[in-house]
Amino acid sequence: MEYYIYILFSDSLQQFYTGSTQDLAKRLNDHNNGWSKHTSKGVPWKLVYTKVYEGRTEALKAENNIKKRGAKRFLEQATG
């Protein structure tokens, strides 16, 4: 089953948020409707990065690696 890792950005907070999900469209909708406790103050969130993984374990490892490095640094290195 496919899992996505994603990075969101909030202009109002000037912050990134990193997460993983099976249903990216639903999860983004949840974030932008304020239904997620950790992101409700940063609405609206923009999707700035996503990657598909074959399984949950791979996606969670990638998500944790991004969180350790920091989303901003990860994006700077990923985009060259």
C-alpha positions as CSV (number, residue, x, y, z in Angstrom):
1,M,0.0,0.0,0.0
2,E,1.3,3.4,-0.9
3,Y,2.3,6.0,1.7
4,Y,3.2,9.6,1.2
5,I,5.6,11.9,3.0
6,Y,4.8,15.5,2.7
7,I,6.1,18.9,3.7
8,L,3.7,21.8,4.2
9,F,4.5,25.5,4.6
10,S,2.5,28.2,6.4
11,D,3.1,31.8,5.3
12,S,1.5,33.2,8.4
13,L,3.8,31.2,10.8
14,Q,6.8,31.0,8.4
15,Q,7.1,27.3,9.5
16,F,7.2,23.9,7.9
17,Y,5.3,20.8,8.9
18,T,6.3,17.3,7.9
19,G,4.0,14.3,7.9
20,S,3.0,11.0,6.3
21,T,-0.3,9.6,5.2
22,Q,-2.0,7.1,2.9
23,D,-4.5,9.8,1.6
24,L,-2.7,13.0,0.8
25,A,-5.7,14.9,-0.4
26,K,-7.7,14.1,2.7
27,R,-4.8,14.9,5.0
28,L,-4.1,18.3,3.3
29,N,-7.8,19.1,3.7
30,D,-7.7,18.2,7.4
31,H,-4.7,20.5,7.9
32,N,-6.3,23.4,6.0
33,N,-9.7,23.1,7.8
34,G,-8.0,23.3,11.2
35,W,-8.8,19.7,12.1
36,S,-5.2,18.9,13.1
37,K,-4.1,20.1,16.5
38,H,-0.5,20.8,15.5
39,T,-1.3,22.8,12.4
40,S,-4.6,24.6,13.1
41,K,-2.8,27.9,13.8
42,G,-1.0,28.0,10.5
43,V,-3.9,27.8,8.0
44,P,-3.6,27.9,5.1
45,W,-0.9,25.4,4.5
46,K,0.8,25.0,1.1
47,L,2.1,21.6,-0.1
48,V,5.7,22.2,-1.0
49,Y,7.1,18.6,-1.2
50,T,5.7,15.1,-1.5
51,K,7.2,11.6,-2.2
52,V,5.5,8.2,-2.5
53,Y,6.7,5.1,-0.7
54,E,5.7,1.5,-1.2
55,G,5.1,0.9,2.5
56,R,4.4,2.6,5.8
57,T,7.8,1.6,7.4
58,E,9.8,3.3,4.5
59,A,7.7,6.4,4.7
60,L,8.0,6.7,8.5
61,K,11.8,6.3,8.2
62,A,12.0,9.1,5.6
63,E,9.7,11.3,7.7
64,N,11.9,10.9,10.7
65,N,15.0,11.6,8.7
66,I,13.5,14.9,7.4
67,K,12.4,15.9,10.9
68,K,15.9,15.2,12.3
69,R,17.5,17.4,9.6
70,G,14.8,20.0,9.5
71,A,12.4,20.5,6.6
72,K,14.1,23.7,5.4
73,R,17.5,22.2,5.2
74,F,16.1,19.0,3.6
75,L,14.4,21.1,0.9
76,E,17.5,23.2,0.3
77,Q,19.5,20.0,-0.3
78,A,16.8,18.2,-2.3
79,T,16.4,21.1,-4.7
80,G,20.0,21.8,-5.2
